[in-house]
Amino acid sequence: MPCVFQDNIAFWVEIEKPQPETPFKVFFTSQQPIDVSNAHLEGVSMYMGKIPLLFEEQGEGVWQSEIMVGSCNLSEMKWKLVLHNSNNDKLDFSPSVYTYQ
């Protein structure tokens, strides 16, 4: 089920319990045009560096990226998605992604 942020931006993960070292997809939609030129995932529960992401617009304001994160010793890991526009300004919405061992 999507999480809805300000400006009606909806974000969701394709599967209920993503696993480390297994690719999964994340999506977001926006009713307003969004310019995503730079995105990365970074660990919140444990810092594991920045994982660069490439979002591709699927049409009609739907954006998608495939993610694969590393494994750590935590049974539940929280990750933060950070998005920047072409001016390198951080976008206002920064959803969380959880992975499970």
Buried (B, 14 or more C-beta within 10 A) or exposed (E): EEEEBEEEBBBBBEEEEBBBEEEBEBBBBBEEEBEBEBBBBEBBBEEBEEBEBEBEEEEEBEBBBEBBBEEBEBEEBEBBBBBBEEEEEEBEBEBEBEBEE
